[in-house]
Structure formats: structure tokens, C-alpha cells
Amino acid sequence: MTISPIYAGDTLVTLKCTFEDDDGKPYDVSQATFGITLKNILTNTIIIGAGEWTILDGPGGKAYYQWNIADVSTTGIYQVFVSITVDGRMVHPDPQLISIQPVI
């Protein structure tokens, strides 16, 4: 996953992901379902992602997440947890950090 700092309320930015196993082989996400959860590392507040996933290259494991305003309206540093379900089996890539900055 590529996560850069974003500003509160920025929904034009997407979270681009390539899902691979530990050997670097991509998961085929052609028929996958996805979930995303953010956890504020200071307050432990949980945000369940309300945006939408789009598959870019299923066999290549590429997808992106379009943030919803509810996902990115509160500033802070969050752990981002993604879940992928393929053929009834779930995998959780390592969590990443994202910083949601105030708009000045």
C-alpha cells in the first residue's frame, strides 16, 4: 500500500494498493471483497471505511480505495487495516500509518 499524508476532508486522493503474499506473488483480487478500518494511535478511536474499492488489475493484485469524507474528516495519525476476502478466505496485509493533517 502507498499511503502519504493527506489533509482533512481530501477525498480526491486514493489509497493505491498492490496485494502480494510474502514471496511477492500477487493475490488475484478479481473477485475479492475488501474492508478498511482506521485506528487513531493516540485515542484508539476506530473508523470503519465508508468509501469504495475499485479493482484495477485483478490478477496483478491491484486495487484502490476512494476515501469517503467520513474516513478523513478527523485529523490524527491512524493505523490503516485492510482485509481482503478471496474465495471465502481472508488475508490481512500489515497495517500502515497515515497522517491526516489539518487544513490551514
C-alpha positions in Angstrom: 0.0 0.0 0.0 1.2 3.5 -0.7 0.0 6.0 1.9 1.0 9.6 2.0 0.0 12.3 4.4 -3.3 13.8 3.4 -5.4 16.8 4.6 -8.6 16.5 6.4 -11.5 16.3 4.0 -9.4 15.3 1.0 -11.4 12.7 -0.9 -9.9 13.1 -4.3 -6.8 11.3 -3.1 -7.0 7.5 -3.4 -5.2 4.7 -1.5 -3.5 2.6 -4.1 -2.7 -1.0 -3.1 -0.9 -4.0 -4.6 -1.7 -7.1 -2.6 1.0 -9.7 -2.6 1.9 -12.7 -0.5 5.2 -12.9 1.5 7.0 -14.2 -1.6 5.9 -11.2 -3.7 3.3 -13.1 -5.7 0.2 -11.0 -6.2 -3.1 -12.2 -4.9 -5.8 -12.4 -7.6 -8.3 -9.9 -6.3 -10.6 -10.2 -9.4 -13.5 -11.5 -7.3 -12.3 -10.1 -3.9 -14.2 -8.1 -1.3 -12.3 -5.6 0.7 -12.6 -3.8 4.1 -10.7 -1.0 5.6 -10.5 0.2 9.2 -8.6 3.1 10.7 -7.5 3.3 14.3 -6.3 6.6 15.8 -3.0 5.7 17.5 -3.5 8.3 20.3 -7.2 7.9 21.1 -7.9 4.4 19.9 -10.9 5.8 18.0 -12.0 3.4 15.3 -13.3 4.5 11.8 -14.9 1.9 9.6 -14.2 2.8 6.0 -17.2 4.1 4.1 -15.5 4.6 0.7 -15.4 2.4 -2.3 -12.8 -0.1 -3.6 -12.1 -0.4 -7.3 -10.1 -3.2 -8.8 -7.5 -2.0 -11.3 -5.8 -5.3 -12.2 -7.4 -8.3 -10.5 -4.7 -11.0 -11.4 -2.0 -8.4 -10.6 -3.4 -7.8 -7.1 -4.0 -4.0 -7.8 -6.9 -2.1 -6.4 -7.6 1.4 -5.0 -9.7 2.8 -2.2 -11.6 6.1 -2.7 -11.8 7.8 0.6 -15.2 8.9 1.9 -15.5 12.2 3.8 -16.3 10.3 7.0 -12.9 8.4 6.7 -10.8 11.5 6.6 -12.6 14.3 8.4 -10.7 14.0 11.7 -7.0 14.8 12.0 -4.6 12.5 13.6 -2.3 9.6 12.9 -4.0 6.3 12.2 -3.1 2.7 11.7 -4.8 1.5 8.5 -6.0 -2.1 8.5 -7.1 -3.6 5.2 -8.8 -7.0 4.8 -9.3 -9.0 1.6 -11.6 -11.9 1.1 -11.0 -14.2 -1.8 -12.9 -17.5 -2.3 -14.1 -17.3 1.3 -10.6 -16.9 2.7 -9.4 -13.7 4.4 -6.0 -12.1 4.5 -4.9 -9.0 6.4 -1.8 -7.2 5.0 0.4 -5.5 7.5 -1.1 -2.3 8.8 0.3 1.0 7.6 0.3 4.5 9.1 -1.5 7.5 7.6 -1.3 11.1 8.9 -4.5 13.2 8.3 -3.3 16.8 8.6 -5.4 19.9 9.5 -6.2 22.3 6.6 -4.5 25.6 7.4 
